[in-house]
């Protein structure tokens, strides 16, 4: 029965995506930060939806002979995906079926997020479509942030021990990372004149507030630094300037002050009424993360070339140390899963996407890259579909508007010739 429901749902999505790809794309972006459908359906519809958008975008590229994605980037992604699938298939001997399914789900999320990026880049071809995409993205951020704020108002006011708010993603840290990236991107979209100033800044303020209410230490630091950099970045100036350094320093100082005093103490209070138990719980959490990082280094050293299999680290960590804890570091997630070869492929993939951009466009990617880099040091976000959607929207925006003179509302952007 469940498989029949999945087939029917995917069939309906396929028909909608084929008949009206733009409407399907806008709805996908709107729903990208919501995982509530997982509980209702028993599976994540975003994964199949993103793959369908990718196939529709590939068809448009074939039909029109116009590609907006560098061929080299597609080739590198394909090689990395083959490496990840092959490594998971070869290295699954010590894993039980449930553990293997979790690893496959993580890999599917990465593939789907990447497919979603490709679909966005291929299907959005005109300036008015880009404006609509950015407006839908802003609405999605505003809705998700509002849900997080309401959760905090309800949960934190009870005066009883409670979990940190997870918003629409069922995980406080993932939600904080999403909000930090979204707030930074919204400022950049306002400055690129893709969304109205009042609309963008209202959504940005809501995202910043919700990010703080997650009580995520890294997320709070990332949103302050990212928004600060986005406010001062200039396309006609050097990337590293006194203004940029000052913005980063102010954001870091504010974040440090919050983390060292109010935020950390408030986090302990709302998650556990007993101060000693709260401190002990925090210590155990930090210790398990440190242990996971050390073990990921050990596995990488033992399997340096191709890793131990994408997404298999939590299971291996549990079997070896008794902690079902991920690497909590995106860099180590890549290295321990796919080795140095996978790390080199990811770096080459990023370079192949960024190198064709105009230098002015690259500067506008910098604030979001810094915010994501900070969060990546303390979380596994390679399979974060919502984060990949944010980068797809931002990359498309800066590439379309800073590659040359602004296009008219009906003018089609130039294809990628790289």
C-alpha positions in Angstrom: 0.0 0.0 0.0 2.8 2.4 0.9 4.6 1.7 -2.4 1.4 2.3 -4.3 1.0 5.7 -2.6 4.6 6.6 -3.4 4.1 5.7 -7.1 0.8 7.7 -7.3 2.4 10.7 -5.6 5.5 10.6 -7.9 3.3 10.2 -11.0 1.3 13.3 -10.1 4.5 15.2 -9.5 5.9 14.0 -12.8 2.8 15.1 -14.7 2.7 18.5 -13.0 6.5 19.1 -13.6 6.2 18.1 -17.2 3.0 20.2 -17.9 4.0 23.3 -15.9 7.7 23.1 -14.9 7.9 26.6 -13.5 4.9 26.2 -11.2 6.4 22.9 -10.0 9.8 24.6 -9.5 8.3 27.5 -7.5 6.3 25.1 -5.3 9.5 23.0 -4.7 11.4 26.0 -3.6 8.5 27.0 -1.3 8.4 23.6 0.3 12.2 23.0 0.4 12.6 23.8 4.1 9.7 21.7 5.3 10.1 18.1 6.4 6.6 17.7 7.9 5.7 15.7 4.8 8.1 13.0 5.9 5.9 12.2 8.8 2.7 12.3 6.8 4.0 10.2 3.9 6.7 8.1 5.5 9.3 9.4 3.0 10.7 12.6 1.8 8.9 13.9 -1.3 11.5 16.6 -1.9 14.0 13.9 -3.1 11.8 12.6 -6.0 10.5 16.1 -6.7 14.1 17.4 -7.2 15.0 14.6 -9.5 11.9 15.2 -11.6 12.9 18.9 -11.9 16.4 17.8 -12.9 15.0 15.6 -15.7 12.7 18.4 -16.9 15.6 20.8 -17.0 17.8 18.2 -18.8 15.0 17.8 -21.4 14.9 21.6 -21.9 18.6 21.7 -22.4 18.4 18.9 -25.0 15.4 20.4 -26.7 16.8 23.9 -27.0 20.5 23.0 -27.3 21.1 25.5 -24.5 22.9 24.6 -21.3 23.2 27.0 -18.3 25.4 24.7 -16.3 29.1 24.1 -17.1 29.7 20.8 -18.7 32.8 20.2 -16.6 30.7 20.7 -13.4 28.2 18.1 -14.6 31.0 15.6 -15.3 32.6 16.1 -11.9 29.3 15.7 -10.1 28.7 12.5 -12.0 32.1 11.1 -11.1 31.7 12.0 -7.4 28.2 10.4 -7.4 29.6 7.2 -8.9 32.4 7.2 -6.4 29.9 7.7 -3.5 27.5 5.0 -4.8 30.4 2.6 -5.5 32.0 3.2 -2.1 28.7 2.6 -0.3 28.1 -0.6 -2.2 31.5 -2.0 -1.6 31.9 -0.9 2.0 28.4 -2.0 3.3 29.6 -5.5 4.5 29.7 -4.6 8.2 26.4 -2.7 8.2 23.0 -4.1 9.1 20.1 -3.3 6.7 18.7 -0.5 8.8 22.1 1.2 9.0 22.6 0.7 5.3 19.2 2.3 4.6 20.2 5.4 6.6 23.4 5.7 4.5 21.4 5.4 1.3 19.0 8.0 2.4 21.8 10.4 3.1 23.3 9.8 -0.4 19.8 10.2 -2.0 19.4 13.5 -0.2 22.7 14.8 -1.6 21.9 13.6 -5.1 18.4 15.1 -4.9 19.7 18.4 -3.6 22.2 18.6 -6.5 19.4 17.7 -9.0 17.3 20.4 -7.6 20.1 22.9 -8.1 20.4 21.8 -11.8 16.7 22.1 -12.3 16.6 25.6 -10.9 19.5 26.7 -13.1 18.1 25.2 -16.3 14.4 26.1 -16.0 14.8 29.8 -14.9 15.6 31.6 -18.1 14.3 35.1 -17.9 14.5 38.0 -15.5 10.9 38.0 -14.6 11.1 34.3 -13.8 14.1 35.0 -11.6 12.2 37.8 -9.8 9.3 35.3 -9.1 11.7 32.7 -7.9 13.3 35.1 -5.4 9.9 36.2 -4.2 8.8 32.6 -3.6 12.1 31.9 -1.8 11.5 34.9 0.4 8.0 33.7 1.2 9.4 30.3 2.1 11.9 31.8 4.5 9.3 34.0 6.1 6.9 31.1 6.7 9.6 28.8 8.1 10.9 31.6 10.4 7.5 32.4 11.6 6.8 28.8 12.5 10.1 28.7 14.5 9.2 31.9 16.3 5.8 30.5 17.3 7.4 27.3 18.5 9.7 29.3 20.7 6.9 31.5 22.1 4.9 28.4 23.0 7.7 26.1 24.2 10.1 28.5 26.0 7.3 30.3 28.0 6.1 27.1 29.7 8.9 27.4 32.3 9.6 23.6 32.0 12.5 21.8 30.5 12.0 21.4 26.8 13.9 20.7 23.6 15.3 23.5 21.5 13.0 24.5 18.7 13.6 22.6 15.5 11.3 24.7 13.3 10.4 23.0 10.0 13.4 20.7 9.8 13.1 18.5 12.9 16.6 19.4 14.0 17.6 22.7 15.7 21.1 22.8 14.2 19.9 22.2 10.7 17.2 24.8 11.1 19.7 27.3 12.4 22.1 26.7 9.5 19.2 27.1 7.1 18.1 30.4 8.7 21.7 31.8 8.8 22.1 31.1 5.1 18.7 32.4 4.2 19.1 35.6 6.1 22.4 36.3 4.5 21.0 35.5 1.0 18.0 37.7 1.5 20.2 40.7 2.2 22.1 40.0 -1.0 18.9 39.6 -3.0 17.7 43.0 -1.7 21.0 44.6 -2.7 20.7 43.0 -6.2 17.2 44.6 -6.5 15.6 41.2 -7.0 13.1 41.6 -4.2 11.6 44.6 -2.6 13.6 46.1 0.3 10.8 46.0 2.9 9.8 42.4 1.9 13.4 41.1 2.0 14.4 42.8 5.3 11.2 41.7 7.1 11.9 38.1 6.1 15.6 38.6 7.0 14.7 40.0 10.5 12.4 37.0 11.1 15.1 34.6 10.0 17.7 36.2 12.3 15.2 36.1 15.3 14.3 32.5 14.7 18.0 31.6 14.3 18.7 33.1 17.7 15.8 31.3 19.2 17.2 27.9 18.1 19.9 28.6 20.7 22.4 27.2 18.3 25.9 28.6 19.1 27.3 28.2 15.6 24.1 29.3 13.9 23.9 32.5 15.9 27.6 33.3 15.1 27.1 32.5 11.4 24.0 34.6 10.9 25.6 37.7 12.5 28.7 37.4 10.5 26.9 36.5 7.2 24.4 39.3 7.4 27.1 41.7 8.4 29.2 40.8 5.4 26.2 40.9 3.1 25.5 44.4 4.2 28.9 45.8 3.3 30.0 43.7 0.3 30.5 45.8 -2.8 30.8 44.5 -6.3 33.1 47.3 -7.4 35.6 47.0 -4.5 38.1 44.6 -3.3 36.8 41.6 -1.5 39.1 42.0 1.6 38.6 45.6 2.7 38.5 47.5 6.0 34.7 47.6 5.8 34.6 43.8 5.3 37.0 43.1 8.1 35.1 45.4 10.5 31.8 43.8 9.6 33.2 40.3 10.2 34.8 41.4 13.5 31.7 43.1 14.8 29.6 40.0 14.0 32.1 37.7 15.6 32.3 39.8 18.7 28.5 40.0 19.1 28.2 36.3 18.6 31.0 35.6 21.1 29.3 37.8 23.7 26.0 36.1 23.2 27.5 32.6 23.3 29.7 33.2 26.3 26.9 34.7 28.4 23.2 35.0 27.7 22.6 32.5 25.0 24.5 29.6 26.6 22.9 30.1 30.0 19.4 30.5 28.5 20.0 27.3 26.5 20.8 25.4 29.6 17.8 26.8 31.4 15.2 26.0 28.8 16.5 22.5 28.0 16.9 21.4 31.7 15.8 23.1 34.9 18.7 21.6 36.9 21.9 23.5 36.2 24.1 20.6 37.0 22.2 18.2 34.8 22.3 20.8 32.0 26.0 21.3 32.3 26.5 17.5 32.4 24.3 17.0 29.3 26.2 19.7 27.4 29.5 18.2 28.4 28.4 14.8 27.1 27.2 16.3 23.8 30.5 18.1 23.3 32.5 15.1 24.2 30.6 12.8 21.8 31.2 15.3 19.0 34.9 15.5 19.8 35.2 11.7 19.9 33.4 11.5 16.6 35.8 14.0 15.0 38.8 12.1 16.3 37.4 8.8 15.0 36.6 10.3 11.6 40.3 11.4 11.4 41.3 7.8 12.2 39.1 6.3 9.6 40.3 8.8 7.0 43.9 8.0 7.8 43.1 4.2 7.4 41.2 4.7 4.2 42.7 7.9 2.6 41.9 7.3 -1.1 38.2 6.5 -1.3 37.0 6.6 2.3 34.7 4.1 4.0 31.4 4.8 2.3 29.2 7.8 2.0 26.9 8.2 5.1 28.2 5.1 6.9 30.2 6.9 9.6 27.5 7.1 12.3 27.0 3.4 12.1 30.7 2.7 12.2 31.1 5.1 15.1 28.4 3.3 17.0 29.9 -0.1 16.3 33.4 1.0 17.4 32.7 3.5 20.2 29.0 3.1 21.2 28.0 6.6 20.0 25.6 6.9 17.0 27.0 10.4 16.2 27.8 11.9 12.8 31.1 13.6 12.1 29.5 17.0 12.8 31.9 18.5 10.2 31.0 18.7 6.5 34.7 18.5 5.4 35.2 15.3 7.4 31.9 14.0 6.1 33.3 14.2 2.6 36.8 12.9 3.5 35.7 9.9 5.7 33.0 8.9 3.2 34.7 9.4 -0.1 38.4 10.0 0.8 40.8 12.4 -0.7 39.5 11.6 -4.2 36.0 12.7 -3.2 37.4 15.8 -1.5 39.3 16.7 -4.7 36.2 16.2 -6.8 34.1 18.4 -4.6 36.7 21.2 -4.7 37.0 20.9 -8.4 33.2 21.0 -8.8 33.0 24.2 -6.7 35.8 25.7 -8.7 34.2 24.8 -12.0 31.0 26.6 -11.0 32.7 29.7 -9.5 35.5 30.3 -12.0 33.3 31.3 -15.0 31.6 34.0 -12.9 32.5 37.6 -13.2 34.7 38.7 -10.2 31.9 41.0 -9.1 29.6 38.0 -8.9 32.1 36.0 -6.8 32.2 38.8 -4.2 28.4 38.4 -3.7 28.8 34.7 -3.0 31.4 35.4 -0.3 29.1 36.2 2.7 27.0 33.1 2.2 30.1 31.0 1.7 31.5 32.3 5.0 28.3 31.6 6.9 28.0 28.1 5.5 31.7 27.5 6.2 31.2 28.3 9.8 28.2 26.0 10.2 30.0 23.3 8.2 32.7 23.1 10.9 30.1 21.8 13.3 27.6 19.9 11.2 27.1 17.5 8.3 25.3 19.5 5.6 26.3 17.9 2.3 22.8 16.2 2.2 20.9 19.4 3.2 18.5 19.9 0.4 17.3 23.3 1.8 20.8 24.6 1.9 21.6 23.5 -1.6 18.4 25.3 -2.8 19.6 28.5 -1.2 22.9 28.3 -2.9 21.1 27.6 -6.2 19.0 30.7 -5.9 21.9 32.9 -4.9 24.3 31.5 -7.6 21.7 32.0 -10.3 20.9 35.5 -9.1 24.5 36.8 -9.1 25.4 35.0 -12.3 22.4 36.4 -14.2 22.7 40.0 -13.0 26.4 40.6 -12.7 27.6 38.8 -15.8 26.8 41.9 -17.9 24.1 44.5 -18.5 20.8 43.8 -16.7 18.4 41.8 -18.9 14.9 43.0 -19.6 11.9 41.2 -18.2 11.5 39.0 -21.3 15.1 38.7 -22.3 16.6 35.2 -22.0 19.9 35.0 -20.2 22.9 33.8 -22.2 23.8 30.2 -22.1 26.9 28.8 -20.4 29.7 28.3 -22.8 32.2 26.8 -20.4 
